[in-house]
Amino acid sequence: MKQLIEQNKSRIRAIIRKLTGSYNEDIEQEVYIKTWKNLDNYKEEGKLSQWIGMITANVCRDYF
């Protein structure tokens, strides 16, 4: 999981900034939690980074 976080950290933060207007550590942490909890549900039909990007966007929407 640590490697997964390191590989996607900058993308996650960029999506959060774009959708919320600023960096939010709480949202970032929630993305990591949801990614970890749902990793078994990931179907290798697309890129893992895109899947994590969708989780990030959904967490941002839930935040509002």
Secondary structure, DSSP 4 states (H G I P E B T S, - for coil): -HHHHHHHHHHHHHHHHHHHSS--HHHHHHHHHHHHHHGGG--TTS-HHHHHHHHHHHHHHHH-
